[in-house]
Amino acid sequence: MPEPIVINGERIYRPVEARAYLGISEITMNRWRAEGWLEGYEVGRGYQYTRKQLDAALKAKGYK
């Protein structure tokens, strides 16, 4: 796996890393994003996420 992305001291998660952290599938991640449960930064044609955004999605869904 490539080196982790760190910007201003904050770890940035690629989609595959974010799915592993959340324990969800690609389809679920896309649905959560479309429904507004998961926010991320659009980069090119994809998204990237901070730990804070991932934890907020888990909390909103009642998992943490």
All heavy atoms as a GROMACS GRO file, in nm:
protein
  526
    1MET      N    1   0.085  -0.117   0.000
    1MET     CA    2   0.000   0.000   0.000
    1MET      C    3   0.090   0.124   0.000
    1MET      O    4   0.193   0.126   0.065
    1MET     CB    5  -0.090  -0.003   0.123
    1MET     CG    6  -0.191   0.107   0.124
    1MET     SD    7  -0.322   0.083   0.245
    1MET     CE    8  -0.438  -0.006   0.144
    2PRO      N    9   0.048   0.231  -0.068
    2PRO     CA   10   0.128   0.353  -0.075
    2PRO      C   11   0.144   0.418   0.064
    2PRO      O   12   0.069   0.390   0.156
    2PRO     CB   13   0.048   0.444  -0.167
    2PRO     CG   14  -0.060   0.364  -0.225
    2PRO     CD   15  -0.073   0.240  -0.146
    3GLU      N   16   0.240   0.508   0.071
    3GLU     CA   17   0.263   0.582   0.195
    3GLU      C   18   0.137   0.661   0.233
    3GLU      O   19   0.066   0.710   0.146
    3GLU     CB   20   0.378   0.680   0.176
    3GLU     CG   21   0.514   0.616   0.173
    3GLU     CD   22   0.553   0.560   0.308
    3GLU    OE1   23   0.535   0.628   0.410
    3GLU    OE2   24   0.603   0.445   0.310
    4PRO      N   25   0.110   0.674   0.362
    4PRO     CA   26  -0.004   0.755   0.406
    4PRO      C   27   0.012   0.901   0.364
    4PRO      O   28   0.123   0.953   0.358
    4PRO     CB   29  -0.001   0.744   0.558
    4PRO     CG   30   0.088   0.630   0.590
    4PRO     CD   31   0.180   0.614   0.474
    5ILE      N   32  -0.100   0.965   0.338
    5ILE     CA   33  -0.101   1.107   0.304
    5ILE      C   34  -0.121   1.186   0.434
    5ILE      O   35  -0.212   1.157   0.510
    5ILE     CB   36  -0.215   1.140   0.206
    5ILE    CG1   37  -0.202   1.059   0.077
    5ILE    CG2   38  -0.219   1.289   0.175
    5ILE    CD1   39  -0.325   1.066  -0.011
    6VAL      N   40  -0.035   1.283   0.457
    6VAL     CA   41  -0.047   1.369   0.575
    6VAL      C   42  -0.039   1.514   0.527
    6VAL      O   43   0.057   1.552   0.461
    6VAL     CB   44   0.063   1.340   0.678
    6VAL    CG1   45   0.050   1.432   0.798
    6VAL    CG2   46   0.060   1.194   0.721
    7ILE      N   47  -0.142   1.592   0.560
    7ILE     CA   48  -0.145   1.733   0.523
    7ILE      C   49  -0.169   1.813   0.651
    7ILE      O   50  -0.266   1.788   0.723
    7ILE     CB   51  -0.256   1.761   0.420
    7ILE    CG1   52  -0.230   1.682   0.292
    7ILE    CG2   53  -0.265   1.912   0.391
    7ILE    CD1   54  -0.338   1.694   0.188
    8ASN      N   55  -0.078   1.906   0.679
    8ASN     CA   56  -0.086   1.988   0.800
    8ASN      C   57  -0.099   1.901   0.925
    8ASN      O   58  -0.176   1.932   1.016
    8ASN     CB   59  -0.202   2.088   0.793
    8ASN     CG   60  -0.181   2.192   0.686
    8ASN    OD1   61  -0.068   2.228   0.655
    8ASN    ND2   62  -0.288   2.241   0.629
    9GLY      N   63  -0.029   1.790   0.927
    9GLY     CA   64  -0.030   1.701   1.042
    9GLY      C   65  -0.153   1.613   1.054
    9GLY      O   66  -0.165   1.537   1.149
   10GLU      N   67  -0.245   1.621   0.958
   10GLU     CA   68  -0.367   1.541   0.964
   10GLU      C   69  -0.362   1.430   0.859
   10GLU      O   70  -0.335   1.454   0.743
   10GLU     CB   71  -0.489   1.630   0.940
   10GLU     CG   72  -0.619   1.558   0.965
   10GLU     CD   73  -0.735   1.654   0.974
   10GLU    OE1   74  -0.727   1.767   0.923
   10GLU    OE2   75  -0.837   1.614   1.030
   11ARG      N   76  -0.388   1.309   0.903
   11ARG     CA   77  -0.388   1.190   0.816
   11ARG      C   78  -0.506   1.197   0.722
   11ARG      O   79  -0.619   1.222   0.764
   11ARG     CB   80  -0.395   1.065   0.904
   11ARG     CG   81  -0.418   0.936   0.829
   11ARG     CD   82  -0.288   0.882   0.775
   11ARG     NE   83  -0.297   0.740   0.748
   11ARG     CZ   84  -0.352   0.688   0.638
   11ARG    NH1   85  -0.404   0.765   0.547
   11ARG    NH2   86  -0.351   0.558   0.621
   12ILE      N   87  -0.481   1.175   0.593
   12ILE     CA   88  -0.586   1.174   0.490
   12ILE      C   89  -0.602   1.030   0.442
   12ILE      O   90  -0.504   0.963   0.411
   12ILE     CB   91  -0.547   1.265   0.371
   12ILE    CG1   92  -0.516   1.407   0.419
   12ILE    CG2   93  -0.656   1.265   0.265
   12ILE    CD1   94  -0.631   1.479   0.484
   13TYR      N   95  -0.725   0.983   0.437
   13TYR     CA   96  -0.755   0.846   0.399
   13TYR      C   97  -0.805   0.838   0.255
   13TYR      O   98  -0.896   0.912   0.217
   13TYR     CB   99  -0.863   0.787   0.490
   13TYR     CG  100  -0.814   0.765   0.631
   13TYR    CD1  101  -0.803   0.869   0.721
   13TYR    CD2  102  -0.779   0.639   0.674
   13TYR    CE1  103  -0.758   0.850   0.850
   13TYR    CE2  104  -0.733   0.617   0.803
   13TYR     CZ  105  -0.723   0.723   0.890
   13TYR     OH  106  -0.677   0.703   1.017
   14ARG      N  107  -0.745   0.750   0.179
   14ARG     CA  108  -0.796   0.720   0.045
   14ARG      C  109  -0.922   0.635   0.062
   14ARG      O  110  -0.944   0.577   0.168
   14ARG     CB  111  -0.691   0.641  -0.032
   14ARG     CG  112  -0.563   0.718  -0.059
   14ARG     CD  113  -0.454   0.626  -0.116
   14ARG     NE  114  -0.331   0.698  -0.140
   14ARG     CZ  115  -0.230   0.708  -0.053
   14ARG    NH1  116  -0.239   0.650   0.065
   14ARG    NH2  117  -0.122   0.775  -0.083
   15PRO      N  118  -1.006   0.624  -0.042
   15PRO     CA  119  -1.130   0.549  -0.029
   15PRO      C  120  -1.112   0.407   0.024
   15PRO      O  121  -1.186   0.364   0.113
   15PRO     CB  122  -1.189   0.550  -0.170
   15PRO     CG  123  -1.138   0.678  -0.227
   15PRO     CD  124  -0.999   0.693  -0.172
   16VAL      N  125  -1.014   0.333  -0.026
   16VAL     CA  126  -0.996   0.195   0.020
   16VAL      C  127  -0.956   0.191   0.168
   16VAL      O  128  -1.001   0.105   0.243
   16VAL     CB  129  -0.895   0.119  -0.070
   16VAL    CG1  130  -0.754   0.173  -0.056
   16VAL    CG2  131  -0.899  -0.029  -0.042
   17GLU      N  132  -0.877   0.287   0.211
   17GLU     CA  133  -0.837   0.295   0.352
   17GLU      C  134  -0.956   0.336   0.439
   17GLU      O  135  -0.975   0.284   0.549
   17GLU     CB  136  -0.724   0.396   0.370
   17GLU     CG  137  -0.597   0.360   0.297
   17GLU     CD  138  -0.499   0.474   0.285
   17GLU    OE1  139  -0.541   0.591   0.275
   17GLU    OE2  140  -0.379   0.444   0.286
   18ALA      N  141  -1.036   0.429   0.389
   18ALA     CA  142  -1.154   0.475   0.462
   18ALA      C  143  -1.255   0.362   0.478
   18ALA      O  144  -1.312   0.345   0.586
   18ALA     CB  145  -1.218   0.593   0.390
   19ARG      N  146  -1.276   0.284   0.373
   19ARG     CA  147  -1.369   0.170   0.382
   19ARG      C  148  -1.321   0.069   0.485
   19ARG      O  149  -1.401   0.016   0.563
   19ARG     CB  150  -1.385   0.103   0.246
   19ARG     CG  151  -1.467   0.183   0.149
   19ARG     CD  152  -1.510   0.102   0.029
   19ARG     NE  153  -1.401   0.043  -0.045
   19ARG     CZ  154  -1.337   0.100  -0.147
   19ARG    NH1  155  -1.371   0.222  -0.185
   19ARG    NH2  156  -1.240   0.038  -0.208
   20ALA      N  157  -1.191   0.043   0.487
   20ALA     CA  158  -1.136  -0.051   0.586
   20ALA      C  159  -1.155   0.004   0.727
   20ALA      O  160  -1.192  -0.070   0.818
   20ALA     CB  161  -0.989  -0.077   0.557
   21TYR      N  162  -1.130   0.131   0.747
   21TYR     CA  163  -1.146   0.194   0.879
   21TYR      C  164  -1.291   0.186   0.924
   21TYR      O  165  -1.320   0.156   1.040
   21TYR     CB  166  -1.099   0.339   0.873
   21TYR     CG  167  -1.116   0.413   1.003
   21TYR    CD1  168  -1.026   0.394   1.107
   21TYR    CD2  169  -1.222   0.500   1.023
   21TYR    CE1  170  -1.042   0.462   1.227
   21TYR    CE2  171  -1.239   0.568   1.142
   21TYR     CZ  172  -1.149   0.548   1.244
   21TYR     OH  173  -1.166   0.614   1.363
   22LEU      N  174  -1.384   0.215   0.831
   22LEU     CA  175  -1.526   0.215   0.864
   22LEU      C  176  -1.585   0.074   0.868
   22LEU      O  177  -1.689   0.053   0.930
   22LEU     CB  178  -1.604   0.298   0.761
   22LEU     CG  179  -1.573   0.447   0.757
   22LEU    CD1  180  -1.640   0.511   0.636
   22LEU    CD2  181  -1.618   0.515   0.886
   23GLY      N  182  -1.520  -0.019   0.801
   23GLY     CA  183  -1.572  -0.157   0.795
   23GLY      C  184  -1.693  -0.170   0.707
   23GLY      O  185  -1.786  -0.245   0.737
   24ILE      N  186  -1.694  -0.094   0.596
   24ILE     CA  187  -1.809  -0.096   0.505
   24ILE      C  188  -1.762  -0.124   0.362
   24ILE      O  189  -1.644  -0.114   0.331
   24ILE     CB  190  -1.887   0.038   0.509
   24ILE    CG1  191  -1.798   0.155   0.468
   24ILE    CG2  192  -1.948   0.060   0.646
   24ILE    CD1  193  -1.871   0.289   0.459
   25SER      N  194  -1.858  -0.156   0.276
   25SER     CA  195  -1.826  -0.185   0.136
   25SER      C  196  -1.824  -0.056   0.054
   25SER      O  197  -1.867   0.051   0.102
   25SER     CB  198  -1.933  -0.278   0.077
   25SER     OG  199  -2.056  -0.209   0.064
   26GLU      N  200  -1.778  -0.066  -0.068
   26GLU     CA  201  -1.775   0.049  -0.159
   26GLU      C  202  -1.916   0.101  -0.185
   26GLU      O  203  -1.939   0.222  -0.187
   26GLU     CB  204  -1.708   0.010  -0.290
   26GLU     CG  205  -1.694   0.125  -0.387
   26GLU     CD  206  -1.618   0.088  -0.514
   26GLU    OE1  207  -1.582  -0.030  -0.530
   26GLU    OE2  208  -1.596   0.178  -0.595
   27ILE      N  209  -2.010   0.010  -0.202
   27ILE     CA  210  -2.150   0.050  -0.228
   27ILE      C  211  -2.206   0.127  -0.109
   27ILE      O  212  -2.270   0.231  -0.126
   27ILE     CB  213  -2.236  -0.074  -0.260
   27ILE    CG1  214  -2.193  -0.132  -0.395
   27ILE    CG2  215  -2.384  -0.039  -0.259
   27ILE    CD1  216  -2.254  -0.267  -0.427
   28THR      N  217  -2.180   0.077   0.011
   28THR     CA  218  -2.227   0.146   0.132
   28THR      C  219  -2.163   0.283   0.145
   28THR      O  220  -2.230   0.382   0.176
   28THR     CB  221  -2.200   0.061   0.257
   28THR    OG1  222  -2.268  -0.064   0.244
   28THR    CG2  223  -2.246   0.133   0.383
   29MET      N  224  -2.032   0.291   0.117
   29MET     CA  225  -1.964   0.421   0.125
   29MET      C  226  -2.025   0.520   0.027
   29MET      O  227  -2.051   0.635   0.063
   29MET     CB  228  -1.815   0.406   0.095
   29MET     CG  229  -1.741   0.538   0.096
   29MET     SD  230  -1.566   0.520   0.068
   29MET     CE  231  -1.509   0.533   0.236
   30ASN      N  232  -2.051   0.477  -0.094
   30ASN     CA  233  -2.112   0.566  -0.194
   30ASN      C  234  -2.251   0.610  -0.150
   30ASN      O  235  -2.289   0.725  -0.168
   30ASN     CB  236  -2.118   0.498  -0.330
   30ASN     CG  237  -1.980   0.479  -0.390
   30ASN    OD1  238  -1.885   0.549  -0.356
   30ASN    ND2  239  -1.967   0.383  -0.479
   31ARG      N  240  -2.327   0.518  -0.090
   31ARG     CA  241  -2.462   0.550  -0.043
   31ARG      C  242  -2.455   0.651   0.073
   31ARG      O  243  -2.529   0.749   0.074
   31ARG     CB  244  -2.536   0.424   0.000
   31ARG     CG  245  -2.683   0.451   0.032
   31ARG     CD  246  -2.762   0.326   0.066
   31ARG     NE  247  -2.717   0.274   0.195
   31ARG     CZ  248  -2.659   0.155   0.213
   31ARG    NH1  249  -2.642   0.074   0.113
   31ARG    NH2  250  -2.622   0.116   0.333
   32TRP      N  251  -2.365   0.626   0.169
   32TRP     CA  252  -2.350   0.718   0.282
   32TRP      C  253  -2.314   0.858   0.232
   32TRP      O  254  -2.364   0.957   0.283
   32TRP     CB  255  -2.243   0.669   0.378
   32TRP     CG  256  -2.284   0.557   0.468
   32TRP    CD1  257  -2.393   0.476   0.455
   32TRP    CD2  258  -2.216   0.512   0.584
   32TRP    NE1  259  -2.396   0.383   0.555
   32TRP    CE2  260  -2.288   0.403   0.637
   32TRP    CE3  261  -2.099   0.552   0.649
   32TRP    CZ2  262  -2.248   0.336   0.751
   32TRP    CZ3  263  -2.059   0.484   0.763
   32TRP    CH2  264  -2.134   0.378   0.814
   33ARG      N  265  -2.225   0.866   0.134
   33ARG     CA  266  -2.185   0.996   0.080
   33ARG      C  267  -2.304   1.063   0.010
   33ARG      O  268  -2.331   1.182   0.031
   33ARG     CB  269  -2.067   0.980  -0.015
   33ARG     CG  270  -1.994   1.110  -0.040
   33ARG     CD  271  -1.868   1.097  -0.121
   33ARG     NE  272  -1.889   1.030  -0.247
   33ARG     CZ  273  -1.841   0.909  -0.278
   33ARG    NH1  274  -1.767   0.843  -0.194
   33ARG    NH2  275  -1.866   0.855  -0.395
   34ALA      N  276  -2.378   0.987  -0.070
   34ALA     CA  277  -2.494   1.042  -0.143
   34ALA      C  278  -2.604   1.088  -0.047
   34ALA      O  279  -2.673   1.187  -0.074
   34ALA     CB  280  -2.548   0.937  -0.240
   35GLU      N  281  -2.620   1.016   0.064
   35GLU     CA  282  -2.723   1.050   0.163
   35GLU      C  283  -2.677   1.160   0.259
   35GLU      O  284  -2.755   1.205   0.342
   35GLU     CB  285  -2.763   0.926   0.241
   35GLU     CG  286  -2.835   0.823   0.156
   35GLU     CD  287  -2.861   0.692   0.229
   35GLU    OE1  288  -2.810   0.672   0.342
   35GLU    OE2  289  -2.933   0.608   0.173
   36GLY      N  290  -2.550   1.200   0.251
   36GLY     CA  291  -2.500   1.307   0.335
   36GLY      C  292  -2.444   1.262   0.470
   36GLY      O  293  -2.409   1.346   0.552
   37TRP      N  294  -2.436   1.132   0.494
   37TRP     CA  295  -2.379   1.081   0.620
   37TRP      C  296  -2.228   1.094   0.624
   37TRP      O  297  -2.169   1.105   0.731
   37TRP     CB  298  -2.416   0.935   0.641
   37TRP     CG  299  -2.560   0.908   0.660
   37TRP    CD1  300  -2.645   0.852   0.568
   37TRP    CD2  301  -2.640   0.936   0.774
   37TRP    NE1  302  -2.772   0.845   0.619
   37TRP    CE2  303  -2.771   0.896   0.746
   37TRP    CE3  304  -2.612   0.992   0.898
   37TRP    CZ2  305  -2.874   0.909   0.839
   37TRP    CZ3  306  -2.715   1.005   0.989
   37TRP    CH2  307  -2.844   0.964   0.958
   38LEU      N  308  -2.165   1.089   0.507
   38LEU     CA  309  -2.020   1.091   0.499
   38LEU      C  310  -1.975   1.206   0.412
   38LEU      O  311  -2.012   1.214   0.294
   38LEU     CB  312  -1.969   0.958   0.440
   38LEU     CG  313  -1.820   0.944   0.417
   38LEU    CD1  314  -1.743   0.957   0.549
   38LEU    CD2  315  -1.788   0.811   0.351
   39GLU      N  316  -1.897   1.295   0.471
   39GLU     CA  317  -1.841   1.407   0.396
   39GLU      C  318  -1.696   1.377   0.363
   39GLU      O  319  -1.629   1.306   0.438
   39GLU     CB  320  -1.848   1.535   0.478
   39GLU     CG  321  -1.990   1.581   0.505
   39GLU     CD  322  -1.994   1.709   0.583
   39GLU    OE1  323  -1.890   1.775   0.598
   39GLU    OE2  324  -2.104   1.744   0.630
   40GLY      N  325  -1.651   1.428   0.250
   40GLY     CA  326  -1.512   1.408   0.211
   40GLY      C  327  -1.469   1.521   0.119
   40GLY      O  328  -1.549   1.608   0.084
   41TYR      N  329  -1.343   1.518   0.084
   41TYR     CA  330  -1.288   1.617  -0.008
   41TYR      C  331  -1.281   1.556  -0.147
   41TYR      O  332  -1.222   1.449  -0.164
   41TYR     CB  333  -1.148   1.660   0.035
   41TYR     CG  334  -1.146   1.726   0.170
   41TYR    CD1  335  -1.098   1.660   0.282
   41TYR    CD2  336  -1.195   1.855   0.186
   41TYR    CE1  337  -1.097   1.721   0.406
   41TYR    CE2  338  -1.196   1.917   0.310
   41TYR     CZ  339  -1.146   1.849   0.419
   41TYR     OH  340  -1.146   1.908   0.542
   42GLU      N  341  -1.342   1.622  -0.243
   42GLU     CA  342  -1.336   1.574  -0.380
   42GLU      C  343  -1.201   1.610  -0.438
   42GLU      O  344  -1.162   1.727  -0.440
   42GLU     CB  345  -1.449   1.634  -0.464
   42GLU     CG  346  -1.465   1.566  -0.597
   42GLU     CD  347  -1.594   1.604  -0.666
   42GLU    OE1  348  -1.672   1.681  -0.611
   42GLU    OE2  349  -1.614   1.555  -0.778
   43VAL      N  350  -1.129   1.509  -0.481
   43VAL     CA  351  -0.995   1.528  -0.538
   43VAL      C  352  -0.994   1.458  -0.673
   43VAL      O  353  -1.002   1.335  -0.680
   43VAL     CB  354  -0.886   1.468  -0.445
   43VAL    CG1  355  -0.750   1.487  -0.507
   43VAL    CG2  356  -0.894   1.528  -0.306
   44GLY      N  357  -0.988   1.536  -0.779
   44GLY     CA  358  -0.996   1.477  -0.913
   44GLY      C  359  -1.133   1.413  -0.931
   44GLY      O  360  -1.235   1.476  -0.911
   45ARG      N  361  -1.131   1.283  -0.964
   45ARG     CA  362  -1.257   1.210  -0.982
   45ARG      C  363  -1.296   1.128  -0.861
   45ARG      O  364  -1.390   1.051  -0.864
   45ARG     CB  365  -1.246   1.118  -1.103
   45ARG     CG  366  -1.228   1.194  -1.232
   45ARG     CD  367  -1.229   1.106  -1.353
   45ARG     NE  368  -1.170   0.975  -1.330
   45ARG     CZ  369  -1.132   0.892  -1.423
   45ARG    NH1  370  -1.144   0.925  -1.548
   45ARG    NH2  371  -1.081   0.775  -1.394
   46GLY      N  372  -1.223   1.143  -0.751
   46GLY     CA  373  -1.251   1.065  -0.632
   46GLY      C  374  -1.262   1.151  -0.508
   46GLY      O  375  -1.270   1.273  -0.515
   47TYR      N  376  -1.263   1.084  -0.394
   47TYR     CA  377  -1.276   1.152  -0.265
   47TYR      C  378  -1.165   1.106  -0.173
   47TYR      O  379  -1.112   0.995  -0.186
   47TYR     CB  380  -1.410   1.117  -0.199
   47TYR     CG  381  -1.527   1.185  -0.264
   47TYR    CD1  382  -1.588   1.130  -0.376
   47TYR    CD2  383  -1.577   1.304  -0.214
   47TYR    CE1  384  -1.695   1.193  -0.437
   47TYR    CE2  385  -1.684   1.368  -0.273
   47TYR     CZ  386  -1.743   1.311  -0.384
   47TYR     OH  387  -1.848   1.374  -0.444
   48GLN      N  388  -1.133   1.193  -0.076
   48GLN     CA  389  -1.041   1.159   0.031
   48GLN      C  390  -1.102   1.211   0.160
   48GLN      O  391  -1.184   1.304   0.159
   48GLN     CB  392  -0.903   1.218   0.006
   48GLN     CG  393  -0.836   1.154  -0.114
   48GLN     CD  394  -0.698   1.207  -0.141
   48GLN    OE1  395  -0.652   1.303  -0.082
   48GLN    NE2  396  -0.628   1.143  -0.234
   49TYR      N  397  -1.064   1.149   0.272
   49TYR     CA  398  -1.132   1.174   0.398
   49TYR      C  399  -1.033   1.193   0.512
   49TYR      O  400  -0.926   1.134   0.511
   49TYR     CB  401  -1.222   1.054   0.432
   49TYR     CG  402  -1.312   1.015   0.319
   49TYR    CD1  403  -1.272   0.922   0.224
   49TYR    CD2  404  -1.437   1.072   0.305
   49TYR    CE1  405  -1.353   0.886   0.118
   49TYR    CE2  406  -1.520   1.038   0.200
   49TYR     CZ  407  -1.478   0.945   0.106
   49TYR     OH  408  -1.559   0.912   0.002
   50THR      N  409  -1.073   1.272   0.610
   50THR     CA  410  -0.994   1.284   0.732
   50THR      C  411  -1.053   1.189   0.836
   50THR      O  412  -1.168   1.145   0.823
   50THR     CB  413  -1.000   1.428   0.788
   50THR    OG1  414  -1.134   1.458   0.824
   50THR    CG2  415  -0.948   1.530   0.687
   51ARG      N  416  -0.976   1.159   0.938
   51ARG     CA  417  -1.025   1.073   1.046
   51ARG      C  418  -1.147   1.137   1.112
   51ARG      O  419  -1.242   1.068   1.146
   51ARG     CB  420  -0.913   1.051   1.147
   51ARG     CG  421  -0.953   0.987   1.278
   51ARG     CD  422  -0.970   0.837   1.273
   51ARG     NE  423  -0.852   0.765   1.238
   51ARG     CZ  424  -0.768   0.707   1.323
   51ARG    NH1  425  -0.790   0.714   1.452
   51ARG    NH2  426  -0.665   0.640   1.279
   52LYS      N  427  -1.145   1.269   1.125
   52LYS     CA  428  -1.258   1.341   1.186
   52LYS      C  429  -1.386   1.318   1.106
   52LYS      O  430  -1.493   1.296   1.163
   52LYS     CB  431  -1.225   1.489   1.194
   52LYS     CG  432  -1.321   1.570   1.277
   52LYS     CD  433  -1.283   1.718   1.279
   52LYS     CE  434  -1.153   1.735   1.353
   52LYS     NZ  435  -1.113   1.876   1.367
   53GLN      N  436  -1.376   1.322   0.972
   53GLN     CA  437  -1.493   1.299   0.887
   53GLN      C  438  -1.543   1.155   0.900
   53GLN      O  439  -1.664   1.131   0.905
   53GLN     CB  440  -1.460   1.329   0.741
   53GLN     CG  441  -1.438   1.477   0.715
   53GLN     CD  442  -1.381   1.503   0.577
   53GLN    OE1  443  -1.296   1.429   0.528
   53GLN    NE2  444  -1.426   1.611   0.514
   54LEU      N  445  -1.451   1.060   0.907
   54LEU     CA  446  -1.489   0.920   0.920
   54LEU      C  447  -1.555   0.894   1.054
   54LEU      O  448  -1.659   0.826   1.062
   54LEU     CB  449  -1.368   0.829   0.901
   54LEU     CG  450  -1.297   0.841   0.764
   54LEU    CD1  451  -1.174   0.753   0.762
   54LEU    CD2  452  -1.392   0.807   0.650
   55ASP      N  453  -1.497   0.948   1.161
   55ASP     CA  454  -1.555   0.930   1.294
   55ASP      C  455  -1.692   0.996   1.304
   55ASP      O  456  -1.783   0.943   1.368
   55ASP     CB  457  -1.462   0.986   1.402
   55ASP     CG  458  -1.338   0.899   1.422
   55ASP    OD1  459  -1.341   0.779   1.382
   55ASP    OD2  460  -1.239   0.950   1.478
   56ALA      N  461  -1.710   1.112   1.239
   56ALA     CA  462  -1.839   1.180   1.239
   56ALA      C  463  -1.946   1.096   1.170
   56ALA      O  464  -2.061   1.089   1.216
   56ALA     CB  465  -1.829   1.316   1.172
   57ALA      N  466  -1.908   1.028   1.062
   57ALA     CA  467  -2.003   0.940   0.991
   57ALA      C  468  -2.044   0.824   1.080
   57ALA      O  469  -2.162   0.789   1.088
   57ALA     CB  470  -1.942   0.890   0.861
   58LEU      N  471  -1.948   0.764   1.149
   58LEU     CA  472  -1.980   0.653   1.240
   58LEU      C  473  -2.071   0.698   1.352
   58LEU      O  474  -2.167   0.630   1.388
   58LEU     CB  475  -1.851   0.593   1.297
   58LEU     CG  476  -1.766   0.511   1.202
   58LEU    CD1  477  -1.636   0.469   1.270
   58LEU    CD2  478  -1.842   0.388   1.153
   59LYS      N  479  -2.043   0.815   1.407
   59LYS     CA  480  -2.124   0.869   1.516
   59LYS      C  481  -2.266   0.899   1.467
   59LYS      O  482  -2.364   0.867   1.534
   59LYS     CB  483  -2.060   0.994   1.573
   59LYS     CG  484  -2.130   1.048   1.694
   59LYS     CD  485  -2.055   1.165   1.752
   59LYS     CE  486  -2.129   1.218   1.875
   59LYS     NZ  487  -2.065   1.335   1.930
   60ALA      N  488  -2.276   0.959   1.348
   60ALA     CA  489  -2.408   0.993   1.292
   60ALA      C  490  -2.490   0.868   1.266
   60ALA      O  491  -2.613   0.871   1.282
   60ALA     CB  492  -2.391   1.073   1.164
   61LYS      N  493  -2.424   0.761   1.228
   61LYS     CA  494  -2.495   0.636   1.201
   61LYS      C  495  -2.518   0.554   1.329
   61LYS      O  496  -2.581   0.449   1.325
   61LYS     CB  497  -2.417   0.551   1.099
   61LYS     CG  498  -2.407   0.611   0.960
   61LYS     CD  499  -2.541   0.626   0.894
   61LYS     CE  500  -2.588   0.499   0.834
   61LYS     NZ  501  -2.712   0.510   0.760
   62GLY      N  502  -2.465   0.603   1.441
   62GLY     CA  503  -2.488   0.536   1.568
   62GLY      C  504  -2.393   0.422   1.599
   62GLY      O  505  -2.423   0.336   1.682
   63TYR      N  506  -2.276   0.420   1.535
   63TYR     CA  507  -2.181   0.311   1.555
   63TYR      C  508  -2.073   0.343   1.657
   63TYR      O  509  -2.000   0.257   1.700
   63TYR     CB  510  -2.113   0.273   1.423
   63TYR     CG  511  -2.208   0.213   1.323
   63TYR    CD1  512  -2.234   0.277   1.204
   63TYR    CD2  513  -2.271   0.094   1.350
   63TYR    CE1  514  -2.323   0.223   1.112
   63TYR    CE2  515  -2.360   0.038   1.259
   63TYR     CZ  516  -2.386   0.104   1.141
   63TYR     OH  517  -2.473   0.051   1.050
   64LYS      N  518  -2.056   0.469   1.696
   64LYS     CA  519  -1.954   0.506   1.794
   64LYS      C  520  -2.011   0.599   1.896
   64LYS      O  521  -2.091   0.680   1.873
   64LYS     CB  522  -1.835   0.575   1.725
   64LYS     CG  523  -1.718   0.486   1.709
   64LYS     CD  524  -1.599   0.566   1.662
   64LYS     CE  525  -1.476   0.480   1.662
   64LYS     NZ  526  -1.361   0.544   1.607
   0.00000   0.00000   0.00000
